[in-house]
Amino acid sequence: MDSVEDMDLADAFSFEPDEDEISPEDEELLAKIQKLFLSLSRNPKTRKPNFKRIFEELDSDGSGTLQTEELGKAMEMMGIDLTEEEVVRLTARLDIDGDGDINYMEFIRFVKVGGEEGDGRTATDKLEDALTHVSRAVFLYSDHNFFMMRAELYLRLHDLKSCTSNLRYVLKMLPGDQDTRKRLAKVLDLQGINWLGVGNAAAAETCFSDSCKLDPVKASFWVHKSIALVYDRNYSEALRAVEQAMAVEAPTADIFCLRGKIHWALNLIDSGNRDFRSAQDLEPDHPEVVSFISTMIKRSGDYYKEAMLKLQQISVTGKNEEETRDAIRLLTQALNLVPDDMRLLVLRSKAFRSVGDLEKSLKDIDDATFHYLQSMLGDEVPKFVPNRRMWLETQSMKNNYREPAILTQQRSLTLNEMAMVEVKDGNYVKAISLLNRVIEEEYKLHDNNMTKVDAKFFINRGDCYRATGKIEQAMSDFHRAFDSDPNNWQTKTRLSMIHYMAGLQLFNEGLYNPAEIEFTVAIKYNKKVSGYWASRGKACFYQYNYDGAFEDFKEALKLDPNNADVLSRMQQFDPDGKVLEEVGVMKQGGSGVVGNLGAD
């Protein structure tokens, strides 16, 4: 027969012997009992027990008969836990002559091993007969095997209390026997489940606690103890019990749900939500998980709507940091309920960026990207990544990597803002590194079409290059910005300035023709700067192109009649001042030309 620890709990509770046939398991148990009795009958030491001496020891008052009280003590010695009423009924059953006591002959009839088997007996009858025989053996012989067999029989007859009592006797005889400890632990667990069924949580908790002491590495005992403590509203102890279950065995979705509810009862809402998320990872279709997700989505939607309303009002009334942070608080509450909602993460990222919390903004985009990849790639994406940003950067280098455009765009905007912070601190190299990443991701987003990349990213990187003296790289970025947005005045201004700076450098090196070309480009992008015309006029002058120089000086004076340097040079072409009068210059004076073009 299977031992107690091998029996399924449901089997133990649902065992109902057939009225006509005894089960194979019980037949096996009865066969084992018969075999043991046969063995005892062949043992010279046990073949002829001294019934007279045993009777006299039980007859404490020496009356020659056993009264009800003395029979009760006899049952207790045999490990049979009977109520007073049950002892009275047993006495009546054994009292053949009806005098109210048990005489020696009636006692011998009771303890005599053997008996006839009638026809038509039920499986329960056979089990009870076997129990009677084993009980006699327990009474006569101090052998742990009989206690163990009787425990098995009581279990089959659903008498868990008597089963427990017999197993405890075995443990007294064999204190270190682990098999018995485990059997007793499981039977106590069954008793605890019965107590829970009738609403007695305290009695159930006592049984479960004993089970945990006897077999501390069985997670189900700790779980049952936790449930009993929850019924008793002792949530702190219930939490400790369920965490002990999780420590000895890998937790299931059921256990995570249980701990989640306990966390909620302790007002540890975020911890409870995380437990249900863990349950979702293990068993997405678990009924309690499905119900939880449905509730959380609805509640998070309410927070989202409220946050959106605040941010829309801010967009109309103007920037308001306090109101923005209030919207962030609402979005955070929503994300505590539904942490993988891309919509919430993207919106909070925007809000963080608007108040300058750039690291938090970038983290939200990283989290949104990670959850997106999990939803698309499933098991290919690990559930836990120590450094998500580094992992995502590695993934983005793969040729088949794709992510929603909104994520790329929001990441680019945040990285751009981070680069501008580095510019303010003078960290141009770090700013360029951030902008390199932005432009590269935008380039991929737009199918390698550089003209689709936002002009401001090229402008910002070009400014950094210009600040570090890398004129050619700056010029290249400004031209790309112009290709992306030809009507952007900021781009035109920078292009004119960078070509002007390049022309100054060439002019100071005596390379007048290349300098003239650069000044011409500067004038192309911005014709309203006097210094550009004046500088090109000088470049023409030193190439002996006096007509060109004269015309450029005239344009320079139209824009800045007080340019002293140009006025001085014009006197070489117009000693009488007629030309100066034509352009509206009445007298000399004013500031010099922009930049250092060197001496004559």
VODOMAR-231872 format. One record per residue (C-alpha): residue number from 1; residue in one letter; chain; x, y negated, z negated. Coordinates in steps of 0.25 Angstrom, whole numbers, always signed. Example, Ala and Ser with C-alpha at 12.3 -4.5 7.8 and 13.67 -1.06 7.14 Angstrom:
residues 2
ATOM   n res chain    px    py    pz
ATOM   1   A     A   +49   +18   -31
ATOM   2   S     A   +55    +4   -29
***
This chain:
residues 600
ATOM   n res chain    px    py    pz
ATOM   1   M     A    +0    +0    +0
ATOM   2   D     A    +5   -14    +2
ATOM   3   S     A   +10   -21   -10
ATOM   4   V     A    +3   -34   -15
ATOM   5   E     A   +13   -43    -9
ATOM   6   D     A   +11   -37    +5
ATOM   7   M     A    -4   -39    +4
ATOM   8   D     A   -11   -50   +11
ATOM   9   L     A   -19   -60    +2
ATOM  10   A     A   -31   -59   +11
ATOM  11   D     A   -30   -44   +11
ATOM  12   A     A   -29   -43    -4
ATOM  13   F     A   -42   -52    -5
ATOM  14   S     A   -50   -45    +6
ATOM  15   F     A   -47   -31    +2
ATOM  16   E     A   -61   -24    +1
ATOM  17   P     A   -60    -8    +1
ATOM  18   D     A   -70    -1   +10
ATOM  19   E     A   -81    +5    +3
ATOM  20   D     A   -79   +19   +10
ATOM  21   E     A   -64   +19   +13
ATOM  22   I     A   -52   +15    +4
ATOM  23   S     A   -42    +7   +12
ATOM  24   P     A   -28   +13   +16
ATOM  25   E     A   -21    +3    +7
ATOM  26   D     A   -29    +8    -5
ATOM  27   E     A   -27   +23    -1
ATOM  28   E     A   -12   +20    -1
ATOM  29   L     A   -13   +14   -14
ATOM  30   L     A   -21   +25   -20
ATOM  31   A     A   -11   +35   -14
ATOM  32   K     A    +0   +28   -21
ATOM  33   I     A    -7   +29   -34
ATOM  34   Q     A   -10   +44   -33
ATOM  35   K     A    +4   +46   -29
ATOM  36   L     A    +9   +39   -42
ATOM  37   F     A    -1   +47   -51
ATOM  38   L     A    +4   +60   -44
ATOM  39   S     A   +19   +56   -47
ATOM  40   L     A   +15   +53   -62
ATOM  41   S     A    +8   +66   -63
ATOM  42   R     A   +21   +73   -59
ATOM  43   N     A   +29   +65   -69
ATOM  44   P     A   +32   +73   -82
ATOM  45   K     A   +32   +60   -90
ATOM  46   T     A   +19   +56   -85
ATOM  47   R     A   +11   +68   -82
ATOM  48   K     A    +5   +69   -97
ATOM  49   P     A    +3   +56  -103
ATOM  50   N     A    -1   +55  -118
ATOM  51   F     A   -15   +50  -116
ATOM  52   K     A   -18   +52  -131
ATOM  53   R     A    -6   +43  -135
ATOM  54   I     A   -11   +32  -125
ATOM  55   F     A   -25   +33  -131
ATOM  56   E     A   -21   +32  -145
ATOM  57   E     A   -12   +20  -142
ATOM  58   L     A   -24   +13  -136
ATOM  59   D     A   -33   +17  -147
ATOM  60   S     A   -28    +6  -156
ATOM  61   D     A   -38    +8  -167
ATOM  62   G     A   -36   +23  -168
ATOM  63   S     A   -51   +25  -166
ATOM  64   G     A   -49   +36  -156
ATOM  65   T     A   -56   +28  -145
ATOM  66   L     A   -53   +16  -136
ATOM  67   Q     A   -62    +4  -138
ATOM  68   T     A   -64    -7  -127
ATOM  69   E     A   -53   -16  -133
ATOM  70   E     A   -43    -4  -133
ATOM  71   L     A   -47    +0  -119
ATOM  72   G     A   -45   -15  -114
ATOM  73   K     A   -31   -15  -120
ATOM  74   A     A   -28    -1  -113
ATOM  75   M     A   -32    -8  -100
ATOM  76   E     A   -23   -20  -102
ATOM  77   M     A   -11   -10  -105
ATOM  78   M     A   -14    -4   -91
ATOM  79   G     A   -14   -17   -85
ATOM  80   I     A   -29   -18   -82
ATOM  81   D     A   -34   -32   -85
ATOM  82   L     A   -49   -30   -89
ATOM  83   T     A   -59   -40   -95
ATOM  84   E     A   -66   -36  -108
ATOM  85   E     A   -78   -33  -100
ATOM  86   E     A   -71   -24   -91
ATOM  87   V     A   -65   -16  -103
ATOM  88   V     A   -79   -14  -109
ATOM  89   R     A   -84    -9   -95
ATOM  90   L     A   -71    +1   -94
ATOM  91   T     A   -74    +6  -108
ATOM  92   A     A   -88    +9  -105
ATOM  93   R     A   -84   +16   -92
ATOM  94   L     A   -74   +25  -100
ATOM  95   D     A   -83   +28  -112
ATOM  96   I     A   -89   +41  -107
ATOM  97   D     A   -96   +44  -121
ATOM  98   G     A  -101   +30  -122
ATOM  99   D     A   -96   +28  -136
ATOM 100   G     A   -90   +14  -132
ATOM 101   D     A   -75   +19  -134
ATOM 102   I     A   -65   +27  -126
ATOM 103   N     A   -61   +40  -132
ATOM 104   Y     A   -49   +48  -129
ATOM 105   M     A   -56   +57  -119
ATOM 106   E     A   -62   +45  -112
ATOM 107   F     A   -48   +39  -111
ATOM 108   I     A   -42   +51  -105
ATOM 109   R     A   -53   +51   -95
ATOM 110   F     A   -49   +37   -91
ATOM 111   V     A   -34   +39   -91
ATOM 112   K     A   -34   +52   -84
ATOM 113   V     A   -27   +51   -70
ATOM 114   G     A   -36   +57   -59
ATOM 115   G     A   -50   +58   -56
ATOM 116   E     A   -60   +63   -45
ATOM 117   E     A   -63   +56   -32
ATOM 118   G     A   -77   +55   -28
ATOM 119   D     A   -82   +53   -15
ATOM 120   G     A   -87   +40    -9
ATOM 121   R     A   -79   +31   -17
ATOM 122   T     A   -75   +17   -12
ATOM 123   A     A   -61   +12   -10
ATOM 124   T     A   -63    +3   -22
ATOM 125   D     A   -67   +15   -30
ATOM 126   K     A   -54   +22   -26
ATOM 127   L     A   -46   +10   -29
ATOM 128   E     A   -52    +9   -43
ATOM 129   D     A   -50   +24   -45
ATOM 130   A     A   -35   +22   -42
ATOM 131   L     A   -35   +10   -51
ATOM 132   T     A   -40   +19   -62
ATOM 133   H     A   -29   +29   -60
ATOM 134   V     A   -18   +19   -59
ATOM 135   S     A   -24   +12   -72
ATOM 136   R     A   -23   +25   -79
ATOM 137   A     A    -9   +27   -75
ATOM 138   V     A    -5   +13   -79
ATOM 139   F     A   -11   +16   -93
ATOM 140   L     A    -3   +29   -94
ATOM 141   Y     A   +10   +26   -87
ATOM 142   S     A   +18   +13   -88
ATOM 143   D     A   +22   +13   -73
ATOM 144   H     A   +22    +0   -65
ATOM 145   N     A   +18    +7   -52
ATOM 146   F     A    +4    +9   -58
ATOM 147   F     A    +3    -5   -62
ATOM 148   M     A    +7    -9   -48
ATOM 149   M     A    -3    +1   -42
ATOM 150   R     A   -14    -4   -51
ATOM 151   A     A   -11   -18   -46
ATOM 152   E     A   -12   -14   -32
ATOM 153   L     A   -26    -7   -35
ATOM 154   Y     A   -31   -20   -42
ATOM 155   L     A   -27   -28   -30
ATOM 156   R     A   -35   -19   -21
ATOM 157   L     A   -47   -20   -30
ATOM 158   H     A   -45   -36   -30
ATOM 159   D     A   -42   -36   -45
ATOM 160   L     A   -31   -46   -45
ATOM 161   K     A   -30   -48   -59
ATOM 162   S     A   -28   -34   -63
ATOM 163   C     A   -18   -33   -51
ATOM 164   T     A   -10   -44   -57
ATOM 165   S     A   -10   -38   -71
ATOM 166   N     A    -4   -25   -66
ATOM 167   L     A    +6   -32   -58
ATOM 168   R     A   +10   -40   -70
ATOM 169   Y     A   +12   -27   -77
ATOM 170   V     A   +21   -22   -66
ATOM 171   L     A   +29   -35   -67
ATOM 172   K     A   +31   -32   -82
ATOM 173   M     A   +37   -19   -79
ATOM 174   L     A   +45   -23   -67
ATOM 175   P     A   +48   -38   -70
ATOM 176   G     A   +57   -40   -58
ATOM 177   D     A   +49   -33   -48
ATOM 178   Q     A   +47   -43   -36
ATOM 179   D     A   +37   -34   -29
ATOM 180   T     A   +28   -35   -41
ATOM 181   R     A   +30   -49   -43
ATOM 182   K     A   +26   -52   -28
ATOM 183   R     A   +14   -43   -29
ATOM 184   L     A    +9   -50   -42
ATOM 185   A     A   +12   -64   -36
ATOM 186   K     A    +3   -60   -24
ATOM 187   V     A    -8   -55   -33
ATOM 188   L     A    -8   -67   -41
ATOM 189   D     A    -9   -75   -29
ATOM 190   L     A   -21   -68   -25
ATOM 191   Q     A   -27   -71   -39
ATOM 192   G     A   -24   -85   -37
ATOM 193   I     A   -31   -86   -23
ATOM 194   N     A   -43   -79   -30
ATOM 195   W     A   -43   -90   -41
ATOM 196   L     A   -42  -101   -31
ATOM 197   G     A   -54   -94   -24
ATOM 198   V     A   -63   -96   -36
ATOM 199   G     A   -57  -110   -39
ATOM 200   N     A   -48  -107   -51
ATOM 201   A     A   -36  -115   -46
ATOM 202   A     A   -29  -114   -60
ATOM 203   A     A   -29   -99   -60
ATOM 204   A     A   -25   -98   -46
ATOM 205   E     A   -13  -107   -48
ATOM 206   T     A    -9   -98   -60
ATOM 207   C     A    -9   -86   -51
ATOM 208   F     A    -2   -93   -40
ATOM 209   S     A    +9   -98   -49
ATOM 210   D     A   +11   -84   -54
ATOM 211   S     A   +13   -80   -40
ATOM 212   C     A   +23   -90   -37
ATOM 213   K     A   +31   -86   -49
ATOM 214   L     A   +31   -72   -45
ATOM 215   D     A   +34   -74   -30
ATOM 216   P     A   +39   -88   -28
ATOM 217   V     A   +43   -87   -14
ATOM 218   K     A   +29   -84    -9
ATOM 219   A     A   +24   -97    -3
ATOM 220   S     A    +9   -93    -3
ATOM 221   F     A    +9   -92   -18
ATOM 222   W     A   +14  -106   -19
ATOM 223   V     A    +4  -111    -9
ATOM 224   H     A    -7  -105   -17
ATOM 225   K     A    -2  -111   -30
ATOM 226   S     A    -2  -124   -23
ATOM 227   I     A   -16  -123   -18
ATOM 228   A     A   -21  -119   -32
ATOM 229   L     A   -14  -132   -37
ATOM 230   V     A   -21  -140   -27
ATOM 231   Y     A   -34  -134   -31
ATOM 232   D     A   -30  -139   -45
ATOM 233   R     A   -26  -153   -40
ATOM 234   N     A   -12  -151   -45
ATOM 235   Y     A    -6  -156   -32
ATOM 236   S     A    +9  -159   -37
ATOM 237   E     A   +10  -144   -41
ATOM 238   A     A    +3  -140   -28
ATOM 239   L     A   +13  -147   -20
ATOM 240   R     A   +25  -140   -27
ATOM 241   A     A   +19  -127   -25
ATOM 242   V     A   +16  -129   -10
ATOM 243   E     A   +31  -134    -9
ATOM 244   Q     A   +36  -122   -15
ATOM 245   A     A   +28  -114    -5
ATOM 246   M     A   +35  -122    +6
ATOM 247   A     A   +48  -119    -1
ATOM 248   V     A   +47  -104    +0
ATOM 249   E     A   +41  -102   +13
ATOM 250   A     A   +40  -110   +26
ATOM 251   P     A   +27  -118   +25
ATOM 252   T     A   +15  -116   +34
ATOM 253   A     A    +5  -126   +39
ATOM 254   D     A    -4  -122   +28
ATOM 255   I     A    +6  -125   +17
ATOM 256   F     A   +10  -139   +23
ATOM 257   C     A    -5  -142   +24
ATOM 258   L     A    -6  -138    +9
ATOM 259   R     A    +5  -147    +5
ATOM 260   G     A    +0  -158   +14
ATOM 261   K     A   -13  -158    +6
ATOM 262   I     A    -6  -158    -7
ATOM 263   H     A    +3  -170    -3
ATOM 264   W     A   -10  -177    +1
ATOM 265   A     A   -16  -174   -13
ATOM 266   L     A    -4  -180   -19
ATOM 267   N     A    -6  -192   -10
ATOM 268   L     A    +7  -189    -3
ATOM 269   I     A    +0  -192   +11
ATOM 270   D     A   +12  -193   +20
ATOM 271   S     A   +18  -180   +14
ATOM 272   G     A    +4  -173   +16
ATOM 273   N     A    +4  -178   +30
ATOM 274   R     A   +18  -173   +33
ATOM 275   D     A   +14  -159   +28
ATOM 276   F     A    +2  -158   +38
ATOM 277   R     A   +11  -162   +49
ATOM 278   S     A   +20  -151   +45
ATOM 279   A     A    +8  -142   +45
ATOM 280   Q     A    +5  -147   +59
ATOM 281   D     A   +19  -143   +64
ATOM 282   L     A   +17  -129   +59
ATOM 283   E     A    +3  -127   +63
ATOM 284   P     A    -4  -138   +72
ATOM 285   D     A   -17  -131   +72
ATOM 286   H     A   -18  -129   +57
ATOM 287   P     A   -33  -134   +54
ATOM 288   E     A   -28  -143   +42
ATOM 289   V     A   -17  -149   +51
ATOM 290   V     A   -27  -152   +62
ATOM 291   S     A   -37  -158   +52
ATOM 292   F     A   -25  -166   +46
ATOM 293   I     A   -20  -171   +60
ATOM 294   S     A   -34  -175   +64
ATOM 295   T     A   -36  -183   +51
ATOM 296   M     A   -22  -190   +52
ATOM 297   I     A   -24  -194   +67
ATOM 298   K     A   -37  -201   +63
ATOM 299   R     A   -31  -208   +52
ATOM 300   S     A   -19  -212   +59
ATOM 301   G     A   -28  -218   +71
ATOM 302   D     A   -34  -227   +61
ATOM 303   Y     A   -21  -232   +56
ATOM 304   Y     A   -16  -234   +71
ATOM 305   K     A   -28  -242   +74
ATOM 306   E     A   -26  -251   +63
ATOM 307   A     A   -12  -253   +66
ATOM 308   M     A   -15  -256   +80
ATOM 309   L     A   -25  -267   +77
ATOM 310   K     A   -14  -274   +68
ATOM 311   L     A    -4  -273   +79
ATOM 312   Q     A   -13  -278   +89
ATOM 313   Q     A   -17  -290   +80
ATOM 314   I     A    -2  -293   +79
ATOM 315   S     A    +0  -293   +94
ATOM 316   V     A   -10  -304   +95
ATOM 317   T     A    -7  -312   +83
ATOM 318   G     A    +8  -311   +84
ATOM 319   K     A   +19  -303   +76
ATOM 320   N     A   +16  -300   +61
ATOM 321   E     A   +25  -291   +54
ATOM 322   E     A   +16  -289   +42
ATOM 323   E     A    +5  -284   +51
ATOM 324   T     A   +14  -276   +59
ATOM 325   R     A   +19  -269   +47
ATOM 326   D     A    +5  -266   +43
ATOM 327   A     A    +2  -260   +56
ATOM 328   I     A   +15  -252   +54
ATOM 329   R     A   +10  -247   +41
ATOM 330   L     A    -3  -242   +47
ATOM 331   L     A    +4  -235   +58
ATOM 332   T     A   +13  -228   +48
ATOM 333   Q     A    +1  -223   +40
ATOM 334   A     A    -4  -218   +54
ATOM 335   L     A    +9  -211   +56
ATOM 336   N     A    +9  -204   +43
ATOM 337   L     A    -3  -197   +47
ATOM 338   V     A    +1  -194   +62
ATOM 339   P     A   +16  -196   +62
ATOM 340   D     A   +18  -191   +77
ATOM 341   D     A    +8  -201   +83
ATOM 342   M     A   +16  -208   +94
ATOM 343   R     A    +6  -219   +95
ATOM 344   L     A    +8  -223   +80
ATOM 345   L     A   +23  -222   +81
ATOM 346   V     A   +24  -230   +93
ATOM 347   L     A   +15  -241   +88
ATOM 348   R     A   +22  -241   +75
ATOM 349   S     A   +36  -242   +82
ATOM 350   K     A   +31  -255   +89
ATOM 351   A     A   +26  -261   +76
ATOM 352   F     A   +40  -257   +69
ATOM 353   R     A   +47  -264   +81
ATOM 354   S     A   +39  -277   +80
ATOM 355   V     A   +43  -279   +65
ATOM 356   G     A   +58  -275   +68
ATOM 357   D     A   +58  -261   +62
ATOM 358   L     A   +65  -256   +74
ATOM 359   E     A   +70  -243   +68
ATOM 360   K     A   +56  -239   +63
ATOM 361   S     A   +51  -242   +77
ATOM 362   L     A   +61  -233   +84
ATOM 363   K     A   +59  -222   +74
ATOM 364   D     A   +44  -222   +77
ATOM 365   I     A   +47  -221   +92
ATOM 366   D     A   +57  -210   +89
ATOM 367   D     A   +46  -202   +81
ATOM 368   A     A   +36  -205   +92
ATOM 369   T     A   +45  -199  +103
ATOM 370   F     A   +48  -187   +94
ATOM 371   H     A   +34  -184   +92
ATOM 372   Y     A   +31  -186  +107
ATOM 373   L     A   +42  -176  +110
ATOM 374   Q     A   +36  -166  +100
ATOM 375   S     A   +23  -167  +106
ATOM 376   M     A   +28  -164  +120
ATOM 377   L     A   +39  -154  +118
ATOM 378   G     A   +34  -147  +106
ATOM 379   D     A   +44  -137  +100
ATOM 380   E     A   +55  -143  +108
ATOM 381   V     A   +56  -154   +99
ATOM 382   P     A   +61  -151   +84
ATOM 383   K     A   +51  -154   +73
ATOM 384   F     A   +62  -161   +65
ATOM 385   V     A   +73  -170   +71
ATOM 386   P     A   +83  -176   +61
ATOM 387   N     A   +86  -188   +70
ATOM 388   R     A   +74  -191   +79
ATOM 389   R     A   +80  -203   +86
ATOM 390   M     A   +93  -195   +90
ATOM 391   W     A   +85  -183   +94
ATOM 392   L     A   +76  -191  +103
ATOM 393   E     A   +88  -199  +109
ATOM 394   T     A   +94  -185  +113
ATOM 395   Q     A   +80  -181  +119
ATOM 396   S     A   +79  -193  +127
ATOM 397   M     A   +92  -190  +134
ATOM 398   K     A   +86  -178  +141
ATOM 399   N     A   +82  -179  +155
ATOM 400   N     A   +67  -174  +153
ATOM 401   Y     A   +65  -183  +141
ATOM 402   R     A   +52  -191  +142
ATOM 403   E     A   +44  -199  +131
ATOM 404   P     A   +32  -208  +132
ATOM 405   A     A   +35  -222  +138
ATOM 406   I     A   +30  -229  +126
ATOM 407   L     A   +40  -222  +117
ATOM 408   T     A   +52  -226  +126
ATOM 409   Q     A   +47  -240  +127
ATOM 410   Q     A   +45  -242  +112
ATOM 411   R     A   +58  -236  +109
ATOM 412   S     A   +65  -246  +119
ATOM 413   L     A   +58  -258  +113
ATOM 414   T     A   +63  -254   +99
ATOM 415   L     A   +77  -251  +103
ATOM 416   N     A   +77  -264  +111
ATOM 417   E     A   +73  -271   +98
ATOM 418   M     A   +84  -264   +90
ATOM 419   A     A   +94  -268  +101
ATOM 420   M     A   +90  -283   +99
ATOM 421   V     A   +92  -281   +84
ATOM 422   E     A  +106  -277   +87
ATOM 423   V     A  +108  -289   +96
ATOM 424   K     A  +105  -298   +85
ATOM 425   D     A  +115  -292   +76
ATOM 426   G     A  +126  -292   +87
ATOM 427   N     A  +126  -277   +90
ATOM 428   Y     A  +126  -278  +105
ATOM 429   V     A  +132  -264  +107
ATOM 430   K     A  +121  -258   +99
ATOM 431   A     A  +110  -266  +105
ATOM 432   I     A  +115  -262  +119
ATOM 433   S     A  +115  -247  +115
ATOM 434   L     A  +100  -248  +111
ATOM 435   L     A   +97  -255  +123
ATOM 436   N     A  +104  -245  +132
ATOM 437   R     A   +95  -234  +126
ATOM 438   V     A   +82  -243  +128
ATOM 439   I     A   +86  -245  +143
ATOM 440   E     A   +89  -231  +145
ATOM 441   E     A   +76  -226  +140
ATOM 442   E     A   +68  -236  +147
ATOM 443   Y     A   +76  -232  +160
ATOM 444   K     A   +71  -218  +158
ATOM 445   L     A   +57  -222  +155
ATOM 446   H     A   +56  -229  +168
ATOM 447   D     A   +61  -218  +176
ATOM 448   N     A   +75  -224  +178
ATOM 449   N     A   +70  -237  +183
ATOM 450   M     A   +78  -248  +177
ATOM 451   T     A   +69  -259  +182
ATOM 452   K     A   +58  -254  +173
ATOM 453   V     A   +66  -256  +160
ATOM 454   D     A   +62  -268  +152
ATOM 455   A     A   +70  -280  +155
ATOM 456   K     A   +72  -284  +141
ATOM 457   F     A   +80  -271  +138
ATOM 458   F     A   +90  -275  +149
ATOM 459   I     A   +90  -290  +144
ATOM 460   N     A   +93  -286  +130
ATOM 461   R     A  +105  -276  +134
ATOM 462   G     A  +110  -287  +144
ATOM 463   D     A  +111  -297  +132
ATOM 464   C     A  +119  -287  +124
ATOM 465   Y     A  +128  -285  +135
ATOM 466   R     A  +130  -300  +137
ATOM 467   A     A  +132  -302  +123
ATOM 468   T     A  +144  -292  +123
ATOM 469   G     A  +150  -298  +135
ATOM 470   K     A  +146  -287  +145
ATOM 471   I     A  +141  -296  +156
ATOM 472   E     A  +139  -286  +167
ATOM 473   Q     A  +131  -276  +159
ATOM 474   A     A  +122  -288  +154
ATOM 475   M     A  +121  -293  +168
ATOM 476   S     A  +116  -279  +173
ATOM 477   D     A  +106  -278  +162
ATOM 478   F     A  +100  -292  +165
ATOM 479   H     A   +99  -288  +180
ATOM 480   R     A   +91  -275  +176
ATOM 481   A     A   +82  -284  +167
ATOM 482   F     A   +80  -293  +179
ATOM 483   D     A   +76  -281  +188
ATOM 484   S     A   +66  -276  +177
ATOM 485   D     A   +60  -290  +175
ATOM 486   P     A   +64  -300  +186
ATOM 487   N     A   +55  -311  +180
ATOM 488   N     A   +61  -310  +166
ATOM 489   W     A   +67  -324  +163
ATOM 490   Q     A   +76  -318  +152
ATOM 491   T     A   +82  -308  +162
ATOM 492   K     A   +85  -320  +172
ATOM 493   T     A   +91  -328  +161
ATOM 494   R     A  +100  -317  +157
ATOM 495   L     A  +104  -314  +171
ATOM 496   S     A  +108  -329  +174
ATOM 497   M     A  +116  -329  +161
ATOM 498   I     A  +123  -316  +163
ATOM 499   H     A  +127  -320  +177
ATOM 500   Y     A  +131  -334  +173
ATOM 501   M     A  +140  -328  +162
ATOM 502   A     A  +146  -318  +172
ATOM 503   G     A  +149  -330  +181
ATOM 504   L     A  +156  -338  +170
ATOM 505   Q     A  +165  -326  +167
ATOM 506   L     A  +169  -325  +182
ATOM 507   F     A  +170  -340  +183
ATOM 508   N     A  +180  -341  +171
ATOM 509   E     A  +188  -330  +178
ATOM 510   G     A  +189  -338  +191
ATOM 511   L     A  +180  -329  +199
ATOM 512   Y     A  +171  -341  +204
ATOM 513   N     A  +164  -333  +216
ATOM 514   P     A  +159  -322  +207
ATOM 515   A     A  +155  -332  +196
ATOM 516   E     A  +147  -340  +207
ATOM 517   I     A  +139  -327  +210
ATOM 518   E     A  +136  -325  +195
ATOM 519   F     A  +132  -340  +193
ATOM 520   T     A  +123  -338  +206
ATOM 521   V     A  +116  -326  +199
ATOM 522   A     A  +114  -334  +186
ATOM 523   I     A  +108  -345  +194
ATOM 524   K     A   +99  -335  +201
ATOM 525   Y     A   +93  -331  +188
ATOM 526   N     A   +92  -344  +182
ATOM 527   K     A   +93  -357  +190
ATOM 528   K     A   +91  -367  +179
ATOM 529   V     A  +104  -366  +171
ATOM 530   S     A  +113  -378  +175
ATOM 531   G     A  +126  -370  +171
ATOM 532   Y     A  +123  -359  +181
ATOM 533   W     A  +124  -369  +193
ATOM 534   A     A  +135  -376  +187
ATOM 535   S     A  +143  -364  +185
ATOM 536   R     A  +141  -359  +199
ATOM 537   G     A  +144  -373  +204
ATOM 538   K     A  +158  -372  +197
ATOM 539   A     A  +160  -358  +203
ATOM 540   C     A  +157  -364  +217
ATOM 541   F     A  +166  -376  +215
ATOM 542   Y     A  +178  -367  +211
ATOM 543   Q     A  +176  -359  +224
ATOM 544   Y     A  +176  -372  +232
ATOM 545   N     A  +161  -371  +235
ATOM 546   Y     A  +159  -386  +232
ATOM 547   D     A  +145  -386  +239
ATOM 548   G     A  +140  -375  +230
ATOM 549   A     A  +146  -381  +218
ATOM 550   F     A  +140  -394  +221
ATOM 551   E     A  +126  -388  +223
ATOM 552   D     A  +127  -380  +210
ATOM 553   F     A  +131  -392  +202
ATOM 554   K     A  +119  -400  +207
ATOM 555   E     A  +110  -389  +202
ATOM 556   A     A  +117  -388  +189
ATOM 557   L     A  +115  -403  +187
ATOM 558   K     A  +100  -402  +190
ATOM 559   L     A   +98  -393  +179
ATOM 560   D     A  +108  -400  +169
ATOM 561   P     A  +111  -414  +174
ATOM 562   N     A  +120  -416  +161
ATOM 563   N     A  +129  -405  +164
ATOM 564   A     A  +142  -413  +163
ATOM 565   D     A  +151  -402  +169
ATOM 566   V     A  +143  -402  +182
ATOM 567   L     A  +141  -417  +182
ATOM 568   S     A  +157  -418  +182
ATOM 569   R     A  +158  -408  +193
ATOM 570   M     A  +147  -415  +202
ATOM 571   Q     A  +155  -428  +202
ATOM 572   Q     A  +166  -420  +210
ATOM 573   F     A  +155  -418  +221
ATOM 574   D     A  +147  -431  +219
ATOM 575   P     A  +156  -443  +214
ATOM 576   D     A  +145  -453  +217
ATOM 577   G     A  +134  -445  +209
ATOM 578   K     A  +124  -445  +220
ATOM 579   V     A  +121  -430  +219
ATOM 580   L     A  +120  -432  +204
ATOM 581   E     A  +109  -442  +206
ATOM 582   E     A  +102  -432  +215
ATOM 583   V     A  +102  -422  +205
ATOM 584   G     A   +97  -432  +194
ATOM 585   V     A  +110  -433  +186
ATOM 586   M     A  +113  -447  +182
ATOM 587   K     A  +125  -446  +173
ATOM 588   Q     A  +135  -435  +168
ATOM 589   G     A  +135  -429  +154
ATOM 590   G     A  +129  -417  +147
ATOM 591   S     A  +134  -403  +144
ATOM 592   G     A  +144  -394  +152
ATOM 593   V     A  +140  -382  +160
ATOM 594   V     A  +136  -369  +153
ATOM 595   G     A  +148  -359  +151
ATOM 596   N     A  +163  -360  +153
ATOM 597   L     A  +167  -361  +168
ATOM 598   G     A  +181  -365  +165
ATOM 599   A     A  +189  -378  +169
ATOM 600   D     A  +190  -384  +183
***
